[in-house]
């Protein structure tokens, strides 16, 4: 009977049941469980297994550079504006409402950590997420355009409920890059959510987009129906180094 169950589970692509049915049968016999309880536990374990695998697959495909979680943020060290909106953002309601989130401020204040933390939470909640450094994404869009595959790439990116664009402003780009990024963001506007981290104030965005018309239009698209969080504050890294020095001298 066990072999038959395993064969049937394999045919039905019930991988957990195929690999663990022996243990469940033994436990059921040991505790003299009714068959209804046995089946309930068995299929519940299969569902949990599938859910776990789905989360891991979404996290892998999200392309996060490293894991960062919201609960590992030093809340007291966060900029005041983020503290104020932290609960609302953590609820992921902005994702359900198809709102954008812009984290703007000086380096080291938790922008990327927060963005990845929200992205991981969204993936765990069942949403497809994609993370990209802006300079790398610009190169990818340009390459797709040159090989006449831009529509394929844009269609793929449009399917993500959440895209995280990290490090806008660290490197400027040409008119073509500005136009490609603008078109991508425009097609997603009010259809899905985009998180952007940037070290530049909005007044300096023309330095990277070069074109004043695109700059103004980009600002309008991104800030409409969005959270704009002031992330200026004391650097996380500075605080960590300070704590480390204090612990050594204590």
N, C-alpha and C positions, 0 to 999 in steps of 0.2 A: 504494500500500500504506500509506503514511504517513497519508493522509487516512482510509482505512478504519480503521486502528488508532485514530486520534483519535476518530472517530465511535463506535466500539465502546467505547472507554474512557469517553466521555461518557455513553453509555447505561448502562454499568456503574457510573457515578459514581466512576471512578478519576481524580480531578482532576489528581494529579501526573503520571500517565502521559500524560493528554491534553495537558498543557502542556509536557512535557519529553521526549516520546518521540523527537523529532528529534535532540536532543543525544545521547541514549543510542545511537541508531542510528549516528550519525557516529562516536562513540567506539568502538563495537563494530567498525565497519568499519576504523577507523584501526589498531586493535590486533589485528585479525583474530581476534576472540574467537569461540569456539563459541557456538551459539545458546543452549545451556543456561546459560552464564555471563551472556550478555546478559539472559535472562529473570530470572535470579536477582537481578542488580543492579537491574533495572527494578522488580521487585516489592518488593525490599528498600527501595528509595527511596520507593515508594508507602506502605509500612507506616510508615517513619520520618516521612513527611509527615503521615500520619493521626494518628500518636501525638503529634506536635508540636502539631497543630491541636486535638486533644482536650485536651491540657494547657492550652493557651491559653484554650480555651473554659471549662474548669473554673476557671481563675484569674479570668477575667472575671466569671463568675457567682458567684464566692465573695464578691464585694463588698468586697475588702480596700481600706482607705482609702489605702494606699500600700504599695509592696513593701519587705519587710524579710526578710533571709535569715539563717539560723543561722550561716553562715560569716562574716558581717560583725559578729557580736557580739564585743565585747572580752572574751574568756573570763576574763582575769585580773581584770577589774572586776566580774564577776558575783557575786551573793551566794553565800555558801558552800554553802547547801543546793542551789541550782540547779546549781552545779559538780558536786556529788556525784551528781546524778541526770541530768546533761546527756546522757551517752552513752546511757542507757536510753531517755530521752525522744526523742532524735534517731533511734533505731532504729524509732520509731513502733509499738513493741510494745504500748504502752498502747491504741492504736487497734484493733489486732487483738484485744486482750483486753477491749475495750469498757469501758475505765477512763476516769474523769474526771481532769482536771488543774486544780487551783486554784493560781494564782500570786497570793499575798497579800503585800503589803508597801507601804512608802512610795513616793511618786511618783518616777519617774525612774530606776528600778533595772533596767529592761529587761523588764518584764512584757509589754507589748503587742508589743514587738519579738520576744520569744521566742514568743508566741502566734501571731503572723503567720508567723514563720519556720517553725514547726511546721505551720501550715496550708498554706503554700506547698509544703513538702516532701510533705505528704499529697496535695495536688492533683497534684503531679508523679508521685506513686506510683500514681495512678489513682483516688483517692477524691474524692467530692464533698464540698466544704467550704462552709460559710456563716459569714460574719463579720457581727456586729451589735453596735453600741453598745447597752447594756442600756436606757437611756432611750428610744432610738428603737424598739427591739423592743417595749417595753411599749406605746408609742403604736400601733404596728402591730397588736398583739394586740387592743387596745381597739377600734380602728377595725374590725377584722375581726369582732369580737363584735357591735358595734353594727349592722353590715350583714349579720349572720347568715351570715358566711363564715368564722367561726373554725375550724370543722372542716376546711375546705379548707386554710387556712393551716397548721394543726397537722399535717395529713397531709403537706403538702409539707415542713415542717421535720423531721418524723420520718424522712423518707427520707435525710437527710444523715448519713453515718457520723460526721462531725465538725462540730459547731457551736462557734464561738468567741464568747463573750459578754464584751465588753470594758467596763471601767469600771463594774463593779457597786459601788455605794456612793458615787459622786460626786453622785448626785441620789436623794433618797428618793422613794417613790411610795406611793399610797394602797392600801387593802385590795384593791381590784379588781385593781390592777396586780400586787400580791404574789401573789394567788391565780392569776392567769393565768400568771405566770412559774413558779410552783411546779408547776402542772399540766403545763406544757410540759416542765420538767426531769424530773418524775416519769415521764412517758410514755417518756422517752428512757433512763431509768436502767437500766443493765445490758443495754440493747439497742444502744446506740451511745455515742459519746464526746462529752463537752462540756468545753471549756476555758473557765475563768472567770478574768478578771483583776480584782483588787479592791485598794483601798487601805485597806480596813477589816479590823481583826482580827475574828475570829469573835465575840468577846465584844460587839462593837458592831453586829452585823447587825440586831438588833432596831430600831436607829435607822432603818433603811431599810425593813424589812418591817413594822414597827409591831406586827404581831400575834405574840405569843410562841409560839403553837402553830405557825403557819406557819414562823416562824424556826427553831424546833427541828426541824420536819419537813424543811425545806430543808437544814439543816445535816446531818441524818442521811442524806438521799438523796445529797448531793454528796460527802460524805467517805467513804461506804462504798465500798470497792473503788476507791480513788482515790489519786492523788498529791496531796499538799498541800505546796506548796513555799513556804518562808519567803523572801520576796523583800526583806526589810528590809536596807538597806545604804546605801552612799554613792551619791548621785544620779549617773547617767551624765552628765547635763547639767553638773553641777558639775565633774566630772572633765574633761570636754571644754573647759569654759571655763578651767579651771586650766592644762591643757596649752597652750591657745591663748595665754594670758598668758605662760607660760614660754617659748614659742617666739618671741614678740615681743621678749622681753627678753634672749634668748640672743645 
